[in-house]
Amino acid sequence: MIQKMLFGRTGHESTRTIFGAAAFSNVTQDEADRTLEVLLSHGVNHIDTAASYGDSELRIGPWMREHRKDFFLATKTGERTYEKARDQFHRSLDRLRVDSVDMIQLHYLVDPQEWEVALGPRGALEALIEAREQRLVRYIGVTGHDLTVPRMHLRSLARFDFDAVLLPYNFMVMQNPQYTADFNELVTLCHQRNVAVQTIKSLAKGPWGEKVHTHATWYQPLTDQGEIDTAVAFVLSRPGIFLNTTGDIHALPKVLDAAERYRADTSEEQAREAASHLPLEPLFLH
């Protein structure tokens, strides 16, 4: 089974490989239900979805009657004002068919102007705090993409005591010196505060460019099992962080298989050396 680790201060022992439910943006319920069996067979016990992930919340909803207790359930709102975030969150509860979720996250909070709105008076954060006070959610997180995200997460943590952060982490993005410095500073702070660190884009090979899109991901993913093993090991060899799976149900079994076979004695240096040979291109240019 996949290794488990405490998810920050929550007290929940989450599998280090979290199901990234962006993979459910455009699938049938039958495909979703078959994916559930894959998740259960690997012991995955943490789902990360979002209001903006197409039909994702709708596909997860039917599972919850029988399996709510089996998963740490997290969703996200991309709204920036109090009223819109409140309404979207309640819509998510309805779509997920639950009375509460474990975590709600401010989605893709990177733009400075949006950041000021969301974390300011009558901003989205106030709606999430209210939901926590109403016991509709237990924990609050913040997520983001792009090269500026670790620095913005540091700003967010200076403004509010978030329970979790989510951001890209793979060999290619860590070749950017400023991103690496900011990422390392962020992880150090998160470990000091017992804030969970979730990572995304572990399997990103590069932009699609002119290539035919063969997967549901907005980036071209690694598909070879050996290369996936290497990319997964690069993430899991770093202590104290989680890997959110790629947004394609057909790639999911390979990622979970790699995570299950990952050797815990693999050093960061060994994983970095192996990952340096992957055929990667930069995904984020700014």
C-alpha positions in Angstrom: 0.0 0.0 0.0 1.0 3.6 -0.4 2.8 5.2 2.5 0.8 7.4 4.8 1.7 10.6 6.6 0.0 13.1 8.9 -1.6 15.8 6.8 -0.2 18.7 8.6 -2.0 19.6 11.8 -5.3 17.9 10.9 -4.5 14.6 12.6 -5.5 12.7 9.5 -3.0 10.2 8.1 -3.3 10.7 4.4 -1.7 8.6 1.7 1.2 10.6 0.4 -0.4 10.3 -3.0 -3.6 12.2 -3.0 -6.3 11.7 -5.7 -6.3 14.9 -7.8 -10.0 14.9 -8.9 -9.4 17.3 -11.8 -9.3 14.0 -13.6 -13.1 13.8 -13.3 -13.7 17.1 -15.2 -15.2 15.2 -18.1 -15.8 11.5 -17.4 -18.9 9.4 -17.1 -20.2 8.1 -13.7 -19.2 4.6 -14.8 -15.7 5.7 -15.4 -15.6 7.5 -12.1 -16.9 4.4 -10.2 -14.3 2.2 -11.8 -11.7 4.8 -10.7 -13.0 4.5 -7.1 -12.2 0.8 -7.2 -8.6 1.7 -8.3 -8.3 4.2 -5.4 -9.6 1.7 -2.8 -7.3 -1.0 -4.1 -4.3 1.2 -3.5 -5.5 2.5 -0.2 -5.8 6.1 -1.3 -7.8 8.0 1.4 -7.7 11.6 0.4 -9.6 13.4 -2.5 -8.8 16.8 -3.8 -11.4 18.4 -6.0 -12.7 21.9 -6.9 -15.9 23.7 -7.9 -14.3 24.5 -11.2 -13.3 21.0 -12.1 -16.2 20.4 -14.5 -18.3 17.5 -13.3 -15.8 16.3 -10.7 -17.9 17.1 -7.6 -20.9 15.5 -9.2 -19.0 12.3 -9.9 -17.7 12.0 -6.4 -21.1 12.7 -4.8 -22.6 9.2 -5.4 -19.6 7.7 -3.6 -20.2 9.6 -0.4 -23.2 7.7 1.0 -21.1 4.6 1.4 -17.5 5.9 1.4 -17.5 9.3 3.1 -15.7 7.9 6.1 -13.0 6.4 3.9 -11.7 9.8 2.5 -10.4 13.1 3.7 -12.5 15.2 1.3 -11.2 18.6 0.1 -12.6 21.0 -2.4 -11.9 24.6 -3.6 -13.5 27.9 -4.5 -12.1 30.2 -7.1 -14.4 33.0 -6.1 -12.9 36.1 -4.5 -15.8 37.8 -2.7 -17.6 36.7 0.5 -21.0 36.2 -1.1 -19.9 34.4 -4.2 -17.5 32.1 -2.2 -20.2 31.3 0.3 -22.7 30.4 -2.4 -20.2 28.4 -4.4 -19.2 26.5 -1.3 -22.8 25.5 -0.4 -23.2 24.5 -4.0 -20.2 22.2 -3.6 -21.7 20.6 -0.6 -24.9 19.9 -2.6 -22.9 18.5 -5.5 -20.8 16.3 -3.3 -23.9 15.2 -1.4 -22.4 15.8 2.0 -23.2 18.0 5.1 -19.5 19.0 5.5 -16.1 18.6 4.0 -12.7 18.3 5.6 -11.0 21.2 3.8 -12.0 24.1 1.6 -9.2 25.9 -0.3 -8.9 29.3 -2.0 -8.2 28.2 -5.6 -5.3 29.6 -7.7 -4.7 32.6 -5.5 -1.7 34.1 -7.2 -2.8 37.4 -8.8 -2.0 40.3 -6.3 -5.2 42.2 -7.0 -7.3 39.0 -6.5 -5.3 38.2 -3.4 -6.2 41.6 -1.9 -9.9 41.0 -2.6 -10.0 37.5 -1.3 -8.1 38.1 1.9 -9.6 41.6 2.5 -12.9 42.8 4.0 -15.9 40.8 2.7 -13.5 38.6 0.8 -13.7 34.9 0.1 -11.7 34.1 3.2 -14.4 35.5 5.5 -16.9 33.0 3.9 -14.5 30.1 4.6 -13.9 31.1 8.2 -17.7 31.4 8.6 -18.2 27.9 7.2 -15.6 26.6 9.6 -17.4 28.3 12.5 -20.6 26.6 11.3 -18.8 23.3 11.3 -19.3 22.9 7.6 -15.6 22.5 7.1 -12.7 21.8 9.4 -9.7 23.2 7.6 -8.8 26.0 5.2 -6.1 25.9 2.5 -4.7 27.9 -0.4 -3.5 26.8 -3.8 -1.8 28.2 -6.9 0.2 27.6 -10.1 2.9 29.7 -11.9 6.4 30.6 -10.8 5.2 33.3 -8.3 3.1 30.9 -6.3 5.5 30.0 -3.5 6.2 33.7 -2.8 2.4 34.4 -2.8 1.8 31.5 -0.5 4.3 33.0 1.9 2.3 36.3 1.8 -0.9 34.3 2.4 0.6 32.6 5.5 1.7 35.9 6.8 -1.9 37.2 6.5 -3.7 34.0 7.7 -2.9 30.7 9.4 -3.8 28.4 6.5 -3.8 24.6 7.2 -2.4 23.6 3.8 -0.8 24.9 0.7 -0.7 23.4 -2.8 1.8 24.3 -5.6 3.8 22.8 -8.5 6.9 20.6 -7.7 8.8 18.6 -10.3 12.4 18.4 -11.5 12.0 21.0 -14.3 10.3 23.8 -12.2 13.0 23.3 -9.6 15.6 24.3 -12.1 14.4 27.9 -11.8 16.6 29.4 -9.0 14.0 31.9 -7.7 11.3 29.3 -7.6 13.6 26.9 -5.8 14.6 29.5 -3.2 11.0 30.5 -2.6 9.7 26.9 -2.6 12.4 25.9 0.0 11.5 28.9 2.2 7.9 28.0 2.0 8.4 24.4 2.9 10.6 25.3 5.8 7.9 27.7 7.2 5.1 25.1 6.6 7.1 22.4 8.5 7.6 24.9 11.4 3.9 25.6 11.5 2.7 22.1 10.7 1.0 23.2 7.5 0.5 20.5 5.0 2.3 20.9 1.6 0.6 19.4 -1.4 2.4 19.3 -4.8 1.0 19.2 -8.3 2.4 18.7 -11.9 4.7 15.9 -10.9 4.1 14.2 -14.2 4.2 17.3 -16.4 6.4 16.6 -19.4 5.8 20.1 -21.0 3.3 22.1 -23.0 1.3 20.4 -25.7 2.4 22.9 -28.3 1.3 21.6 -31.7 1.0 18.0 -30.5 -2.3 16.1 -30.6 -3.9 16.0 -27.1 -4.0 12.4 -26.0 -4.8 13.0 -22.3 -7.2 15.1 -20.3 -4.4 17.2 -18.8 -3.8 20.8 -20.0 -0.1 19.8 -20.2 1.6 16.9 -21.9 2.2 14.2 -19.2 4.8 11.6 -18.9 3.3 8.2 -20.0 6.1 5.7 -19.8 6.0 3.7 -16.6 9.7 4.0 -16.0 9.6 7.7 -16.4 6.6 8.0 -14.2 8.4 5.9 -11.5 11.3 8.4 -11.7 9.0 11.5 -11.5 7.0 10.1 -8.6 10.2 9.2 -6.7 11.5 12.7 -7.2 8.5 14.0 -5.3 8.2 11.3 -2.6 12.0 11.4 -1.8 11.5 14.8 -0.4 10.3 14.4 3.2 7.1 16.0 4.4 5.3 16.7 1.1 2.3 15.1 -0.7 1.9 14.3 -4.3 -1.5 15.1 -6.0 -2.1 12.8 -8.9 -2.3 14.0 -12.5 -5.6 15.1 -14.0 -6.2 12.0 -16.2 -7.9 8.8 -15.1 -6.0 6.7 -17.6 -2.6 7.8 -16.2 -3.8 7.3 -12.6 -3.0 3.6 -12.2 0.6 4.1 -13.3 1.0 6.9 -10.8 -0.4 4.9 -8.0 1.6 1.8 -9.0 4.8 4.0 -8.9 3.9 5.3 -5.5 3.2 1.9 -4.1 6.5 0.6 -5.4 8.5 3.6 -4.2 11.4 2.7 -2.0 11.5 4.8 1.1 15.2 4.6 1.3 15.7 6.5 -2.0 17.7 9.6 -1.2 16.8 13.0 -2.6 20.2 13.0 -4.4 19.5 9.7 -6.1 16.0 10.8 -7.1 17.3 14.1 -8.4 20.0 12.4 -10.5 17.5 10.0 -12.0 15.0 12.9 -12.7 17.7 14.9 -14.5 17.5 12.4 -17.4 13.7 12.8 -17.9 12.6 14.4 -21.3 11.1 17.6 -19.7 10.3 21.1 -21.0 9.4 24.2 -18.9 5.7 24.4 -18.2 5.6 27.8 -16.5 7.3 30.8 -18.2 6.2 33.4 -15.7 
